[in-house]
Amino acid sequence: MAQNRNILKHNQLDEFLTSVQEKDIPALTLIYGEFFLIKQAFKTLSSFLLGNENPEFALETLEGGIVSMGDIIEQVSTFSFLVPKKIVAVKNAPLFQTKQGSSNISFSSSDLDRLNEFIGKGVPKNHYLILTTGLVDKRKKIYKAIADKGLIIDCSVAQGAKKADLDEQRAILQNVAGQILSKSEKTIDNQAFHALVDLTGFNLDLLSQNLEKLIAYSGKAKMISMADVKAVVKRDKKDPIFNLTNAFMAKDVKNALFYLDSLFNEGFHPLQILKSFENLIRKLILVKCFTQKFYENNNLKVTRKMSLKNMNFNLFKQRVLPKVIHHDEKIKTMIEEQDKYFSKNDSNGKTKKPNDLFLAPNPQNAYPIFQTFQKSENFSLNELNQALIFFADLDYRLKSSSFDAKIAIENFIINTCSKGGFVYAQENKNRRHHF
């Protein structure tokens, strides 16, 4: 059976674009698979389509799971007054997923039929719709429709441990490294590359970041050596924990498991990792409780437009951050009043002033606060409460018995970041150790 010319592997895209003209590119493109490769493919395709047009005016990016099919079609159909060409890109489009939460929009079969009908009738000239997603289901009607009428770019990478899978992963790592190094007219010797991959794993973003560091560190040298890798690519005692919790908040299972494995390989004690998770879960619970009260007190219905996940940074600073600061001021006042009371009865006259109850310990640096609030939307309050109970039990077990803590935390990450969410307390009510 002949291969569908409208379905490409990511490494075939450059060759494909040299063999066609802009008018030959379908109005609808689906890019799926590895996030780093999706970004590369999207950049290559959008640059080809836009030519000399300014992407600031010609490119509209929408977030899947938040934007409705009606809004997508409206954006694609709307003409720009500034440029003749237009690309509407929908990141993480829920084409093949089921509904995951009350704040998420999942495309129904009627939505997909509407998209299919819209593409069939014809998109306005020089307008393009590019959809990206992690996984696809090739059995679905929408996949077959896109393959028939549009362009599909396959950026998936085999994740198994078979030789063929590992060879594919290694080839992609070498290709990405080659692209990055060639821009600086540098190379890397085989031993140094193998060491870099061992430290990085199959994580293209991390590989890219480390290569940029190595390029800067190696200076005028044309080849990056093993000594350079040993000097630059190190994991200190802070970054891996931060990377782990960041990947967890993004529900990025693969990277979360990679960083967890790195921590154990570096000799971190399970209790250190557990404590980091506990602190994170407590912070997210505080945020979730605050956002619920924020909506209630302001008589706001949680809609697509009002969802924190869809809110931009400037709107967050205007509408939410002042309320956060006011909340922290009230907490601070309560703590000071407690301090005054206890200092009268404390012979030392010293009281501890905790700041883990503050939502914004440093309100001058608002962007990390904004990110935490946005990522809290990935979890329900019930999930977070279940997670806190789990870590209380895990803490007890670590201090009272011998078992494989790594497997327990791995299962927690997988279950919490899965579609079904994390359920623990009810299933383990007969063996829980907390009171």
Secondary structure, DSSP 8 states (H G I E B T S, - for coil): ----TTEEEGGGHHHHHHTS-GGGS-SEEEEEE-HHHHHHHHHHHHHHHHTTS-HHHHEEEEETTTS-HHHHHHHHH---SS-S-EEEEEET--SS-----TT-----HHHHHHHHHHHHH---TTEEEEEEES---TTSHHHHHHHHHSEEEEE----S-SHHHHHHHHHHHHHHHHHHHHHTT-EE-HHHHHHHHHHH-S-HHHHHHHHHHHHHHHTT-SEE-HHHHHHH----SSHHHHHHHHHHHTT-HHHHHHHHHHHHHTT--HHHHHHHHHHHHHHHHHHHHHHHHHHHHTT----TTT-GGG--HHHIIIIIHHHHHHHHHHHHHHHHHHHHHHHHS-TT-------TT-S-S-TTSHHHHHHHHHHHTTS-HHHHHHHHHHHHHHHHHHHHS---HHHHHHHHHHHHTSTT----TTTTTTT----
